[in-house]
Amino acid sequence: MTIEEIWREPVRGGYPEPWMFALPGRERLERWRRGLNPDPPLTHLTGAGPSGFGDGTADAEMPASGWLTNAAGLIGGGTLAILADVAFGLAIESRVPAAVPYTTAELSLTFVRPARPGATLTAHGQAIHVGRTVGVSEVFILDPRGETLIAHGTSRLSILGPLEGLSPRPEPAPEPEPHPDPLSYATPDPYLRPPPTDTVVEQELWSELPGREILERHLSGELPPPAIHHLTGIAPTEVGAGTATVRMPASEWLNSPAARLQGGAITMLADQAMLTAVLTTAPAAVAIAGLDLKVNFLRPVAGDGADLTARARVEHSGRTLAIARARVENAEGKPVMLATGTAMYLPDCPANLGPEIELGGSAAQ
């Protein structure tokens, strides 16, 4: 059976009318609530999007689809940044004045439990500070199965100067086209389709082989790529002792309503590169789990399909913890993100971290 390569399909979704950005942030969000703005491509791809907002608050959700899983069958911590970034930004947007844009400058996440497929994850965002040039927000990511905390994060956003030359709101404002009906497409949106099968590495191999050898088998094609590759095109291209290079096409599928790659999607690439580098240092029968990550955004990325490249290196590898750094570059070799992350070595733990693991070091009750 041929497995779909979603990122190669014609993109779905759209972007708000330019005049809409002349409105205050709260009014922009009200238009979303009324269904007057099209869903961006990233929502069609992953299902990630806002589910509610208030004064300085925002809720978002993302189905924990099997399409998002890695070779261990888990949803990587960096992938959760896609969901977190929605809540981070909209909590700030609910308080910005008319014609004032913003962009994520820094994002940090701490992981409490692994994210597993099969539920719709929720993110609850709160604006901590909204000033003239800086906004700070935090987010809690929950798995509704027991309302367990999966991750907590904070973000610093740059609030930019008012946009000039925007067209005024038409009077009377025209009613826009309704959201594209998924039934109008020949196939369901990607996240609604059955995910690929046989993309998880069997535990027997994790128990027998060191991490670097498993990665080399992926590179040679002896092992199949994980499901997240078929959704986004993300894939390692080179591994060494404590190093990894991972590439991902800057597909328009990953665009936010701002018509450029969402920061969370770029974070996903950086995180995968760092965890891949750590995996090259893991012996057989030793699982790894990401504990935290922090990223700084340096420049925006256009969804033009050109490759983004993340190069990661393990800076410290101890008995229990590893610390890695990554640099993400665009196709011109210019840096777009710097990242650091911490991972834990878990001897005699299954690669999928088992049903009761808690990343704080004790079993969940």
MOMO-V803741 format. One record per residue. N is the residue number from 1. RES is the residue in one small letter. PHI is phi in whole degrees, 0 to 359 (NA if undefined). OMEGA is omega in whole degrees, 0 to 359 (999 if undefined). BURIAL is b if it has 16 or more other C-alpha atoms within 10 Angstrom, else e. Layout:
<<N;RES;PHI;OMEGA;BURIAL> <N;RES;PHI;OMEGA;BURIAL>>
This chain:
<<1;m;NA;178;e> <2;t;278;180;e> <3;i;272;182;e> <4;e;296;170;e> <5;e;250;192;e> <6;i;300;186;b> <7;w;296;178;b> <8;r;272;181;b> <9;e;285;173;e> <10;p;302;186;e> <11;v;288;177;b> <12;r;243;177;b> <13;g;101;182;b> <14;g;201;187;b> <15;y;225;180;e> <16;p;297;174;b> <17;e;297;183;e> <18;p;305;183;e> <19;w;294;182;e> <20;m;297;182;b> <21;f;288;174;b> <22;a;282;181;b> <23;l;275;170;b> <24;p;299;183;b> <25;g;304;182;b> <26;r;298;180;b> <27;e;289;175;b> <28;r;299;180;b> <29;l;291;177;b> <30;e;298;177;b> <31;r;296;175;e> <32;w;296;182;b> <33;r;302;181;e> <34;r;277;179;e> <35;g;76;184;e> <36;l;265;177;b> <37;n;247;179;b> <38;p;289;173;b> <39;d;289;178;b> <40;p;287;180;b> <41;p;305;183;b> <42;l;301;178;b> <43;t;292;177;b> <44;h;295;182;b> <45;l;285;190;b> <46;t;247;187;b> <47;g;83;181;b> <48;a;287;179;b> <49;g;184;180;b> <50;p;291;176;b> <51;s;235;178;b> <52;g;172;178;b> <53;f;202;175;b> <54;g;218;178;e> <55;d;279;181;e> <56;g;82;178;b> <57;t;231;177;b> <58;a;203;175;b> <59;d;242;178;b> <60;a;220;179;b> <61;e;216;178;b> <62;m;209;176;b> <63;p;300;178;b> <64;a;279;184;b> <65;s;289;174;b> <66;g;298;176;b> <67;w;297;185;b> <68;l;270;189;b> <69;t;277;177;b> <70;n;264;185;b> <71;a;293;177;b> <72;a;268;180;b> <73;g;86;179;b> <74;l;252;172;b> <75;i;266;185;b> <76;g;299;180;b> <77;g;303;179;b> <78;g;297;178;b> <79;t;294;176;b> <80;l;295;178;b> <81;a;297;176;b> <82;i;300;179;b> <83;l;292;182;b> <84;a;300;185;b> <85;d;294;175;b> <86;v;297;183;b> <87;a;291;177;b> <88;f;306;187;b> <89;g;289;185;b> <90;l;289;175;b> <91;a;299;177;b> <92;i;286;183;b> <93;e;301;182;b> <94;s;296;182;b> <95;r;238;181;b> <96;v;273;180;b> <97;p;288;179;b> <98;a;300;173;b> <99;a;63;181;b> <100;v;256;177;b> <101;p;271;178;b> <102;y;212;176;b> <103;t;211;180;b> <104;t;287;179;b> <105;a;257;185;b> <106;e;206;182;b> <107;l;215;178;b> <108;s;228;177;b> <109;l;226;172;b> <110;t;241;186;b> <111;f;258;183;b> <112;v;258;179;b> <113;r;222;176;b> <114;p;292;177;b> <115;a;265;183;b> <116;r;243;179;b> <117;p;289;172;b> <118;g;118;178;e> <119;a;220;172;e> <120;t;257;181;b> <121;l;282;180;b> <122;t;238;177;b> <123;a;233;179;b> <124;h;246;184;b> <125;g;255;180;b> <126;q;218;174;b> <127;a;284;178;b> <128;i;269;180;b> <129;h;207;174;e> <130;v;229;179;b> <131;g;252;181;e> <132;r;287;185;e> <133;t;235;185;e> <134;v;227;170;b> <135;g;235;179;b> <136;v;234;180;b> <137;s;220;176;b> <138;e;230;183;b> <139;v;214;172;b> <140;f;242;179;b> <141;i;254;186;b> <142;l;238;168;b> <143;d;261;185;b> <144;p;295;176;e> <145;r;289;183;e> <146;g;91;180;e> <147;e;53;181;e> <148;t;277;178;e> <149;l;284;178;b> <150;i;261;184;b> <151;a;202;174;b> <152;h;229;181;b> <153;g;209;173;b> <154;t;228;181;b> <155;s;214;172;b> <156;r;250;181;b> <157;l;244;174;b> <158;s;272;176;b> <159;i;266;190;b> <160;l;270;178;e> <161;g;292;182;e> <162;p;303;177;e> <163;l;289;178;e> <164;e;247;177;e> <165;g;78;178;e> <166;l;287;175;e> <167;s;294;177;e> <168;p;292;178;e> <169;r;297;179;e> <170;p;297;177;e> <171;e;237;350;e> <172;p;289;181;e> <173;a;295;179;e> <174;p;289;174;e> <175;e;283;182;e> <176;p;287;174;e> <177;e;298;176;e> <178;p;293;176;e> <179;h;308;175;e> <180;p;300;179;e> <181;d;286;179;e> <182;p;307;181;e> <183;l;290;180;e> <184;s;280;176;e> <185;y;270;180;e> <186;a;292;180;e> <187;t;226;175;e> <188;p;296;172;e> <189;d;303;187;b> <190;p;309;185;b> <191;y;292;179;b> <192;l;269;180;b> <193;r;277;174;e> <194;p;300;181;e> <195;p;289;178;b> <196;p;296;179;b> <197;t;251;178;e> <198;d;58;178;e> <199;t;248;179;b> <200;v;259;178;b> <201;v;290;181;b> <202;e;297;181;e> <203;q;300;179;e> <204;e;303;179;e> <205;l;290;178;e> <206;w;301;182;b> <207;s;285;186;b> <208;e;265;191;e> <209;l;244;171;b> <210;p;293;184;b> <211;g;303;183;b> <212;r;297;180;b> <213;e;292;176;b> <214;i;299;179;b> <215;l;297;180;b> <216;e;295;176;b> <217;r;290;172;e> <218;h;297;182;b> <219;l;297;182;b> <220;s;281;183;e> <221;g;89;178;e> <222;e;292;174;e> <223;l;250;182;b> <224;p;287;176;b> <225;p;290;180;b> <226;p;288;184;b> <227;a;299;182;b> <228;i;300;176;b> <229;h;295;183;b> <230;h;292;179;b> <231;l;277;190;b> <232;t;242;185;b> <233;g;86;181;b> <234;i;294;183;b> <235;a;196;173;b> <236;p;289;178;b> <237;t;241;180;e> <238;e;199;175;b> <239;v;225;176;b> <240;g;218;178;e> <241;a;284;180;e> <242;g;78;180;b> <243;t;225;177;b> <244;a;202;171;b> <245;t;240;182;b> <246;v;232;180;b> <247;r;240;177;b> <248;m;209;176;b> <249;p;293;177;b> <250;a;282;184;b> <251;s;287;176;b> <252;e;297;176;b> <253;w;304;184;b> <254;l;267;183;b> <255;n;284;173;b> <256;s;271;175;b> <257;p;300;178;b> <258;a;280;177;e> <259;a;64;171;b> <260;r;211;184;b> <261;l;301;177;b> <262;q;292;182;b> <263;g;300;179;b> <264;g;297;179;b> <265;a;292;177;b> <266;i;291;176;b> <267;t;300;178;b> <268;m;304;179;b> <269;l;296;180;b> <270;a;299;182;b> <271;d;295;180;b> <272;q;296;178;b> <273;a;296;181;b> <274;m;294;180;b> <275;l;291;175;b> <276;t;295;177;b> <277;a;299;178;b> <278;v;295;181;b> <279;l;299;178;b> <280;t;296;181;b> <281;t;260;185;b> <282;a;271;174;b> <283;p;292;174;b> <284;a;300;177;b> <285;a;67;175;b> <286;v;240;178;b> <287;a;278;174;b> <288;i;236;179;b> <289;a;221;176;b> <290;g;290;180;b> <291;l;258;181;b> <292;d;199;172;b> <293;l;206;175;b> <294;k;220;181;b> <295;v;229;172;b> <296;n;241;180;b> <297;f;270;184;b> <298;l;252;178;b> <299;r;201;180;e> <300;p;288;181;b> <301;v;233;177;b> <302;a;280;177;b> <303;g;278;185;b> <304;d;256;178;e> <305;g;87;178;b> <306;a;290;184;e> <307;d;289;163;b> <308;l;261;182;b> <309;t;236;177;b> <310;a;249;176;b> <311;r;247;186;b> <312;a;237;179;b> <313;r;216;174;b> <314;v;281;181;b> <315;e;272;179;e> <316;h;208;177;e> <317;s;226;180;b> <318;g;254;181;e> <319;r;290;185;e> <320;t;244;188;e> <321;l;238;172;b> <322;a;230;178;b> <323;i;241;183;b> <324;a;233;174;b> <325;r;233;178;b> <326;a;217;175;b> <327;r;233;178;b> <328;v;256;181;b> <329;e;239;175;b> <330;n;276;184;b> <331;a;296;178;e> <332;e;270;181;e> <333;g;83;179;e> <334;k;273;181;e> <335;p;290;176;b> <336;v;244;181;b> <337;m;201;168;b> <338;l;242;186;b> <339;a;218;169;b> <340;t;228;180;b> <341;g;204;178;b> <342;t;242;177;b> <343;a;229;180;b> <344;m;247;171;b> <345;y;272;182;b> <346;l;233;180;b> <347;p;298;176;e> <348;d;59;176;e> <349;c;252;178;b> <350;p;298;183;b> <351;a;299;178;b> <352;n;274;174;b> <353;l;69;174;b> <354;g;72;187;e> <355;p;281;189;e> <356;e;235;184;e> <357;i;292;172;b> <358;e;236;189;b> <359;l;291;174;b> <360;g;288;174;e> <361;g;114;178;e> <362;s;235;180;e> <363;a;287;177;e> <364;a;291;182;e> <365;q;273;999;e>>
